[in-house]
């Protein structure tokens, strides 16, 4: 439909007729000409009402009367209900012009969306918007109104000249980010929500969480999740999701999944939302799945290592979707189908490949099965069957090995011998190494980026705890060393992110054991210590420091009461030397800031490790300078305070003498002492402290 200006243009005369009215000559200078009059082309008092029934001449007066009663409620006006070009029925609209703009605005708001009957609902707009609406393109193009942000400074903390690490503290109502600064002997505050406090806002309502690569800090709010990044932790994007309880990023931080905590039986279609991190838009919604593959309440979805796929499961199938379309992957016939696995128990993604490991339970005459499936081809790479076993799967961090721990069960479900089945994923036909363990397995832990694993065991009665270290060579898997743990309370094992060093801890009790493996596979116990009632042990991404903490659960204050007196944290070196210890009332969370993957090649990293002494000289010199500067600053501050204190004493002494002379205090003191009858007596005593005889 053409606008009003086009209709007016049609009435103009031909170009030749217009030129006849133009005078000859150069005309007046442009600067001397008056500005042309600007006509008011707005219609602030006119509204356009669509959705009106189309009627013939017989029903025109009746309908016009009904509409007039509705429109006249909002002020004096003139109305017109136009006919179509043939004049047989109305166009289905009304144009109303009020005497006051505010009456038109009130009528537009009140009548818009009003239902005249079941088939007719009014759509009312201001007449000024008529041209914009009627001149829209035939193809709908959504307007981009999504937030965007720069990611140029997302890794600024990695450029710190002192090579410091960051960690967050969530305690009481505070959320704070600290630098771990060894030169000053205590953490240095990087950001504690000062900007939000000045504006009278709350930085975080509930939990906080780092993204997997450390680029974002996610804060939980009633309305959803907010992401903060950059050196000043500015807000970058928000994910709207009322009542959000859990957050899960894809490994590449391209997507973020939020869950509101509703049960699968509630059938809430908005329970799970997947958002695009760059724009904040919600790209997928679904109900809460019935099964959490890793146990517990969350997560229900597991991401592939590259973020291209995510999967959920039921008791008989795995649904794998690709993030490009959020549709199920296709089978060899091109159909979108799930992967069927009867009696499915759990599944896991390989940390480095698009490969699923699936464990199915034994049922009647069907044995339990471990299946390795390649995605998206659905090709089965390996399958192993076992009977009368209880099993769990453990992937090595580089995806080179998969360990299946299976324990034999008798008909009465009594546990028997345990076997460790190590699948060599990278080798042809995926061979398996089997390690028999006579004791009960309390914990299995792969060395990060390594070919070793730790095994915590105890006897059948739960006593005599031991720690074994096994290594995998090209030919076999063998025990490298073992250690009798000093206490039965040791229950967790934590390898450093770069491997080699570890902490064995008694979580819930407090005992700590710092150790490591040498290059020739010898076990070294470096230090034994305690952090009473500890609940958390975390290595920093560089493998230099360890945080141990006693935290309280946020959701259950009664359950966290027993930790309230010991809430706090300690920072240790990898050798077990404590650097900082601090009590924090109501400490909810503590976490190191993760690192993104290293950009250097493996060969370059190996070269740096071999020549680490050459590089360390530079940083040792910088550390010495920083420590000397810190000592001088402390000395200067102490001298300044002492000087100020001496001046205060001098002023007090001067004031005392001045008052003594004015009030006669000095004479009174002398008379008082003279009346006591005291006389000074000098007595000299000698005492032998030590006698030494030497032969000459």
Secondary structure, 3 states (H helix, E strand, C coil): CCCHHHHHHHCCCCHHHHHCCCCCCCCCCHHHCCCCCCCCCCCCCEEEEECCCCCCHHHHHHHHHHHHHHHHCCCCEEEECCECCCCCCECCEEEEEECCHHHHHHHHHHHCCCECCCCCECEEEEHHHHHHHHCCCCCCCCCCCCCCCCCCCCCHHHHCCCCCEEEEEEECCEEEEEEECCCCCCCEEEECCHHHHHCCCCCCCCCEEECCCCCCEEEECCCEEEEEECCCCEEEEEEECCCCCEEEECCCCCEEEEECCCCHHHCCCCCEEEEECCCCCEEEEECCCCCCCCCCCCCCCEECCCCCEEEEECCCEEEEEECCCCEECECCCCCECCEECCCEEEEEECCCCCEEEEEECCECCECEEEEEEECCCCCEEEEEEECCEEEEEEECCCCCEEEEEEEEECCCCCEEEEEEEEEECCCCCCCEEEEEECCEEEEEEECCCCCEEEEEEECCCCCCCEEEEEEECCCCEEEEEEEECCCCCCCEEEECCCCCEEEEECCCCCEEEEEEECCCCCEEEEEEEECCCCCEEEECCCCCEEEEEECCCCCCCCCCHHHCCCCEEEEEECCCCEEEEEECCCEEEEEECCCCCCCCCHHHHHHHHHCHHHHHHHHHHHHHHHHHHHHHHHHHHHHHHHHHHHHHHHHHHHHHHHHHHHHCHHHHHHHHHHCCCCCCCCCCCCCCCCCCCCCC
